[in-house]
Amino acid sequence: MTPFAIAGVQMYVNALESNVDGMIHRLDILMARFPWTQMVLFSELAPFGPLDKFALPPENETIERFQAAAAKHRVWLIPGSMFLKDPKDGRVYNTSVVINPEGEVIRRYAKMFPFRPYEAGIAAGAEFCIFDVPDVGRFGLSICYDMWFPETTRQLTSQGVEVLLHPVLTGTTDRDAELAIARATAAQFQCYIIDVNGLGAGGVGKSCVVDPTSMVLHQSAGQEDMFPIEIDLSMVRRQREAGMKGLGQVLKSFRDRSTDFSVYDRNSGTDAFLHTLGPLEIPQQGNRAGLHVDVPAQRVPDAPAFKGQDATPGFAMNQPEFAPEPLPNPTAGTASEPEVAPTPADPSAAMPNPPVKPGILTGTEQSSSG
């Protein structure tokens, strides 16, 4: 058995004020309560929230404070991520740092797939993050939307990553889809997933820890949570060698594949369909992309145009003719004797859904076994 204790911290994130003091305070509480913790992971953009106007230079006092906190508690620390601005070209990256128990920054990782088109203006990183914890195993890091692209996890696990650390900021309605992706990723790539979301401006919570069989070891709800979990790296190695529950050996099957995937060659033309999907942009009101509707929607004359809509030109000149309004009912307000419906011979025939005996199909005497 190769045990290692990782704790996720799901906390409230303020968008307009620094959350660094709160993060360090929660780290102090966590280590006082669970001193056996060896690694701590916070959620995406936890230090300063989701606004890139708070971007910092790559070397800054905040990272130094996290380094001191890691050394104080002798833990591996990944303090979520923060926006860092490249001093050379001014581009802003969503960046995580990995700090070892000596307080040293050993890796930096810039998010490869910013959540475009909503994260417009954030540059995409191009380097993977892999590091070893001595005498324990190999760890990898991806951020939020990265996991929606299995190629990122494929690259990491093909280089031996056994635990995927995944800070998240999801405050939208697709969080349940992300949880399904986390479970599927764990099974597909035979690795642990440590998925930490924030609260408030940092997300809707529902952090989770998933083992290589896709079993959820912990699921947070919608309140603050600290969840130290001891994982077993020997389980990863056993499963990759013998298969999940003695069954699928997916990494070895991929290694021994007989097919190369031309879709990854940008010049192959295999991905021609993708170029028919239109630009990567935020949908607007009235957007009909992908519906292939040829008849334009009718609009009320002189109605104000909303964001993303233009007034329909020539509307007044081409209005359709409507049928004349029918005259009022001449018998309205007068009473008449109601007609009495004939009584059916079989009383049950008058009922819209007559009861049937359990196990008997309607209109037959044969029993149903499901």
Residue pairs with C-beta under 8 A, 6 or more apart in sequence:
1 232
1 234
2 136
2 137
2 232
2 233
2 234
3 230
3 231
3 232
3 233
4 38
4 39
4 133
4 136
4 137
4 163
4 230
4 231
4 233
5 34
5 36
5 37
5 38
5 39
5 228
5 229
5 230
5 231
6 37
6 38
6 39
6 40
6 41
6 163
6 194
6 209
6 228
6 229
6 231
7 30
7 34
7 37
7 39
7 40
7 41
7 226
7 227
7 228
7 229
8 40
8 41
8 42
8 194
8 195
8 196
8 207
8 209
8 220
8 225
8 226
8 227
8 229
9 23
9 26
9 27
9 30
9 40
9 41
9 42
9 43
9 196
9 225
9 226
10 43
10 196
10 197
10 198
10 199
10 205
10 207
10 220
10 224
10 225
10 226
10 227
11 19
11 22
11 23
11 26
11 42
11 43
11 46
11 198
11 199
11 202
11 224
12 22
12 198
12 199
12 200
12 202
12 224
13 19
13 43
13 45
13 46
13 49
13 169
13 198
13 199
13 200
13 201
13 202
13 203
14 49
14 200
14 201
15 49
15 50
15 51
15 200
15 201
16 49
16 51
18 47
18 48
18 62
19 46
19 47
19 48
19 49
20 47
20 48
20 62
20 65
20 66
23 42
23 46
23 47
23 66
23 79
23 80
24 65
24 66
24 69
26 226
27 40
27 69
27 73
27 77
28 73
29 226
30 37
30 40
30 226
30 228
31 37
31 73
31 75
33 226
34 226
34 228
36 228
36 230
37 75
37 228
38 75
38 76
39 75
39 76
39 77
39 78
39 133
40 75
40 76
40 77
40 78
41 78
41 80
41 165
41 167
41 194
41 196
42 78
42 79
42 80
42 167
42 196
42 198
43 80
43 167
43 168
43 169
43 196
43 197
43 198
43 202
43 203
43 207
44 80
44 81
44 94
44 143
44 144
44 167
44 168
44 169
44 197
44 198
44 202
44 203
45 80
45 81
45 82
45 83
45 94
45 169
45 198
45 202
46 79
46 80
46 81
46 167
46 198
46 202
47 62
47 79
47 80
47 82
48 54
48 56
48 82
48 83
49 201
49 202
50 169
50 201
50 202
52 83
52 92
52 121
52 122
54 82
54 83
55 82
55 83
55 84
55 85
55 92
56 62
56 82
56 83
56 84
56 85
57 84
57 85
57 87
58 84
58 85
58 86
58 87
58 95
58 108
60 84
62 82
63 97
63 105
66 77
66 79
66 97
66 99
67 99
67 103
67 104
67 105
68 103
69 77
70 76
70 77
70 99
70 100
70 101
70 103
71 101
71 102
71 103
74 101
75 101
76 98
76 99
76 100
76 101
76 133
77 98
77 99
78 96
78 97
78 98
78 99
78 141
78 165
78 167
79 96
79 97
79 99
80 96
80 167
80 196
80 198
81 94
81 95
81 96
81 111
81 143
81 167
82 94
82 95
83 92
83 93
83 94
83 95
83 122
84 92
84 93
84 95
85 91
85 92
85 93
86 92
86 93
86 123
91 123
92 121
92 122
92 123
93 110
93 111
93 122
93 123
93 125
94 110
94 111
94 114
94 119
94 122
94 143
95 108
95 109
95 110
95 111
95 125
96 108
96 109
96 111
96 129
96 141
96 143
96 167
97 105
97 107
97 108
97 109
98 105
98 106
98 107
98 108
98 109
98 129
98 131
98 141
99 105
99 106
100 106
106 131
107 129
107 130
107 131
107 141
108 129
109 125
109 127
109 128
109 129
109 141
109 142
109 143
110 123
110 124
110 125
110 126
110 127
111 122
111 124
111 125
111 143
111 144
111 145
111 146
112 124
112 125
112 126
112 142
112 143
112 146
112 149
112 152
113 124
113 145
113 146
113 148
113 149
113 152
114 122
114 123
114 124
114 145
115 144
115 145
116 280
117 280
117 281
117 282
118 282
128 140
128 152
128 155
128 156
128 159
129 140
129 141
129 142
130 138
130 139
130 140
130 156
130 159
130 160
130 161
131 138
131 139
131 140
132 138
132 139
133 139
136 233
137 162
137 163
137 233
137 236
138 159
138 160
138 161
138 162
138 163
139 161
139 162
139 163
139 164
139 165
140 153
140 156
140 157
140 159
140 161
140 163
140 164
140 165
141 164
141 165
141 166
142 152
142 153
142 156
142 164
142 165
142 166
143 166
143 167
143 168
144 166
144 167
144 168
144 169
144 170
146 152
146 166
147 153
147 166
147 178
147 181
147 182
147 185
148 178
148 181
150 185
150 188
150 189
151 264
153 164
153 185
153 188
153 189
153 191
154 189
154 254
156 164
156 189
157 164
157 189
157 190
157 191
157 251
158 251
158 254
161 191
162 191
162 192
162 233
162 236
162 237
163 191
163 192
163 194
163 231
163 233
163 236
164 185
164 189
164 191
164 192
164 193
164 194
165 194
166 182
166 193
166 194
166 195
166 196
167 196
168 178
168 195
168 196
168 197
168 198
168 203
168 207
169 197
169 198
169 202
169 203
170 178
170 197
170 203
170 204
171 201
171 202
171 203
171 204
172 204
175 197
175 203
175 204
175 206
176 206
178 195
179 195
179 206
179 208
182 193
182 195
182 208
182 210
183 193
183 210
183 214
183 216
184 214
185 191
185 193
185 210
186 192
186 193
186 210
186 211
186 212
186 213
186 214
187 212
187 213
187 214
187 244
187 250
188 250
189 250
189 251
190 212
190 236
190 239
190 240
190 244
190 250
190 251
191 212
191 236
192 209
192 210
192 211
192 212
192 231
192 236
193 208
193 209
193 210
194 209
194 229
195 207
195 208
195 209
195 210
196 207
197 203
197 204
197 205
197 206
197 207
197 220
198 205
199 205
199 222
199 223
199 224
204 222
205 220
205 221
205 222
205 223
205 225
206 219
206 220
206 221
206 222
207 218
207 219
207 220
207 225
207 227
208 216
208 218
208 219
208 220
209 216
209 217
209 218
209 227
209 229
209 231
210 216
210 217
211 217
211 231
211 235
212 235
212 236
212 239
212 244
213 239
213 244
213 245
217 229
217 231
218 227
218 229
220 227
240 249
240 251
240 252
241 249
242 249
243 249
244 250
262 268
262 270
263 270
263 271
277 290
278 289
283 289
283 308
284 307
284 308
284 309
285 306
285 307
285 308
285 309
286 297
286 306
286 308
286 309
287 308
296 312
298 320
299 311
299 312
299 315
301 315
301 316
301 319
303 311
305 311
343 350
344 350
348 354
348 355
356 362
359 367
359 368
360 366
360 367
360 368
361 367
361 368
